[in-house]
Amino acid sequence: MTRYLGYADIDGAYPGHPLEVEPWTNLYIAWSFVGYFKSSGETIDQWLPRMVNCVDRAVFLGFKIYVGLDMGRKWANHPDDFSTRKTTVRRILTALAPYRASVVAIDVSDEMCPDKETAKAWYVKVRDVMADLGYGSIPIGMTFTATQATQEDIITIPLASSAGMLKGPDFVTLELYAGPNGKNLGETGNMDFIRGNIDASVARIDPRIKVAFWLQGFNRNGVFVGEDELATLNKQSYKFARDKHHSDGEPLNPSLFLIFNWARTTGPGKVGTKWLPKVIQKHKWIATDMGVIA
């Protein structure tokens, strides 16, 4: 099995470049709108060409692509109601169609789906567009917060089929993020929080559905004032997911780890992995352990 490791927010709206992470990652995360808009007033006519250019470069450099459609996200002053419209999902996937051979997964919604019935409708909507555009059987899924995964019923949708058509997700992505609302509980407390959330979440997921994970490569909400603490969390949470929640009967680890994020900054001390060399070293260790790099 090929395993994938990659960062969100490498370039586009952020001050990075895929070559900065190419030595130890093999996946480029192409996140619609949030990864490419440079002001809240930008329309899809402005950010989508930027997204396509970035994906084109990533594919040229040999990366596989994880597409985030970001359905359901609401932004103040955002002129496009693109988040739930099939026409805009079609426009994004049409623009990326030349690169579909490099796409390994499509994330329908990141933390934004409001309820179970909406999720089912979005899965069908996206698969309809994919079928029309020749995307084949590329896996689709959603990302969930700890609260969504442990308390809401969206995550319980099975990998069900009707008349041969898949209606549920192929994968679910869970967050290896510390502390409720970013609260730092200390090294032991942070891992206890992660273990409890992930164990409870996986128990609610149809066992036929694969599980992927987001690593916390970011000083989330300014909680981690020490880089050493964040670096330790990345290695510990990865090893926990690798050893306990592997996919497809693989003895080592799930096939997909995403990292939030590389080059985003949201305030003093709130920086991505690009500025955290000790965290980078842990990610290189993870890449070696996964077999992404020799």
N, C-alpha and C positions, 0 to 999 in steps of 0.2 A: 504494500500500500504506500502511495505517495503521501507524505505529510506536509502540511503547509504552515508557515509562520510569517506574519506580516503586520505592519503598522497601519493605523489610520492616520490621516492628516499629514502625509508626507510632503505634498506639494499643493498645487492648485491655489487655494486661498492662504497657504501657509509657507513659511520660508525654509523649505527643505527641497531635497532632490532624491529620486530613487537610488542614484548611485551611492548616496551616503549610507544606505542600509543594504545594498545589494550583496555585500560579502557574506551576510548571515541570515538573509531572509529570501523567500522565493514567492511571496504573495504580495500583491498590491491591492489595497482596499479602496475601491472607487465609490465614495459615498455621495449620492446625489444631493445637490444643493449645499448642504452644510460643509462639504469638503471643498467647494469651489466658488461659492458666492463671496464677494468682497465687500458688499454692503447690503443691508437688509432690503434695500429697494431694487436690487438687481432682479431681472426677469430671467426666465429660462432661456431666452434668446441670448443672454449674456453669459450665464454660468455653464450652460450645457456645452458650448464649443470648447470652453476651458477644460471641462471634464474629458471630452473626447480627445483633446490634444494630450492630456496627461496619461490617459489610458493607452493611447497610441505609443507614447514614449516608453511606458512601462512594459508593454508587450514586446517592443523592439529590444528592450534590455533583457528579455527572457522571463519576466514575471508572469505568473498566473494571476487571474483577476477575481476578486470577491466584490460583487456589485451590491451596494446598498441602495434600495429604492426610497427608503425613509418615508413610507406612506404613513399618514396620520400626524405628521409633525406640524405644529402651528407656530408661526412666527409673526410677531408684530410688524406691520408695514410690509408684509410679504405680498406682492401683487398677484402671484399665481396661486390659485387653489389647486396646486398640482398634486397634493398629498394623497388624495383618494380618487382622482379622476383616471379612468382607464385610458383616456386619450393621451394624458401626459406620461403615464407608465409606458404606453406604446411609443411615445416620442423618445423617451430615454433609451429603451431597449432597441429601437430602430437605429438610433445614433451609434449604439455600441455593437450592433449586429456584425460589422466586419471583424470584430474581435471575439465573437462568441466561442470560437474554438479554444480560446485561452481562459474562458470563464469557468470557474470550478464550483461556484455557489452564488445564489442570489438571496440576499436578506431583504425580505419584504418590508419589515418595519422594525425600527430600533426603539424599544421602550414605549411606543406610542399607540399601540392598538388598544381600543377602549373596552372591547368585550369579545366573547367567544364567537358570536354570529358574524360580527364584522370581520374577524380573523378568517373565518371560513370563506366569506365572500371575497376577501382580498386574495387568498390563496388561489381560488378559482379564477379570479380576474387576471392575475399575473400568469398563471399557466395558460390561459386562453391566448394571451398576447405572445407568450413564448412559443406556443404551437404555431401561431400564424407566421412568426418570424424565423422559424427553423432552429430554435434553441435546443430542441431535443429534450433529453431527460436530465438536464442540469438541475441539481438539488436546490430546493427553495426552503426557507425557514424564517424564523424571527428571533430577535434578541429580547431578553426579558431581564428586568431588574430583580433583585432579591425579593422584593415585596410582591411583584407580579407573579414570580415563579412559585412562591410558597403560599400565596393567599388567593390569587385570582384563578379563574377556571380556564383561561385561554390556553394555558400550557397543557391542559389535559386533552386537547383535540387529538384523536388517534390518526395514525397513518391509514385512513380509510379510503376505500375506493367505491365508486358507483359507476356501473356500466363500463368498467375498465379504466375510468378516469380517477387519478389521485385527487383527493379533496383535502387531505391534511398536509402537515409539513414533512419534509424529508429530514430536517434537522432542527434542533433548538440550540440557540447560543446563550450560555449563562455567563454571568459576570463574577470573576474572582476578585471582587472589590471588597475592601476592608470597611468594616464599621457601618452601622446604620446612618444614612445621610452623611457619609464621609467622616463619621466620628472615629477618632483614633482610639482603639482599645488596648494598645500595646501589642508587642509581638505575639504573645500567647493568646490574648483576647481577640486579636484580628484574625488569626488562623482558626480559632474556635468558631468565630462568627461565620467565616467562609465555609468551614466544614459543615456546620449546621445547616446553612442555607443550601449548599449544593446537594448534600445528602437528601434533604427534604424535597428539593426541586426534582431531582432525578427520580425519586420514588413516585412522582406524579406524572411522569412522561411515559408514553407508550414505549415499551422496550424495543420496538422495531425502529424507533426514531433515533438517529444519531445525535450525539451531544458534542457541541463545540464550545470553546471558552474564550472569553476576553480576559487578558492579563491587565493589571493596573500599572501601566508604564507612565504614570502621570501623577503629579502632586495634587491629587483630586481634592477640590475645594480647599486647597491650601492646608490640608491636615498634616501631611508628612513634612515636618520641618527638618528631618535628617535624611539624607540620601541613602545612608546605610540601611535605615529601617525599610525604605521602599524597595531597595535591592533585595533584602532578605525576604520580603513578602513575595516578590515575583518568583524567586526560586522555590520557596516553600509551597506556594499555592499551585505552581505548575506541577511539582512532584506529587502533591495530593491528587490532583486531577488525573495525572498520568497513571498513578498506581491504582486508584480506586474506580475511576469512571472512564475506562477505555472503551473504544467503540469496535464493533465488528469482531469481537473476540480477540483482538490484537493484545498481545501480552505487555505491550509497553504503554502506549498513550493514545489519546484521540488523534484524529488525523488533521485537526484544524485548531490552531491557536492564533487568536487575533490580539493585537496590543493597542491599547488606547493610552497615549498616542505618541507620535514622533515629534511634530514641530508646532504644536499649538501652545499658545500662552494666553492666560486669562487674568493675569495680574502678577504682582510681585511674589516670587517664589512658586507660582503656579505654572510650571513649565513641563513640557513633554520630555521624552527620553533623550532627545537630541542634546539636551543640556545636562544630562545626568550620566556621566561616564561609568559610574559603578553599577547603575542599572543596565547600561549597555552590556557590560561584561556578563551579567546574569543572563541576558537575552542571548548572547553568543554561546553560553554554556547550554542553554535550552535548545538552541539550534543544533548544536553538536549532538545532544542527547536524542533529539528527534530524528537525526539523520538528514537534516536540511543541509548541513555542511559537514565535510569530512573532519 
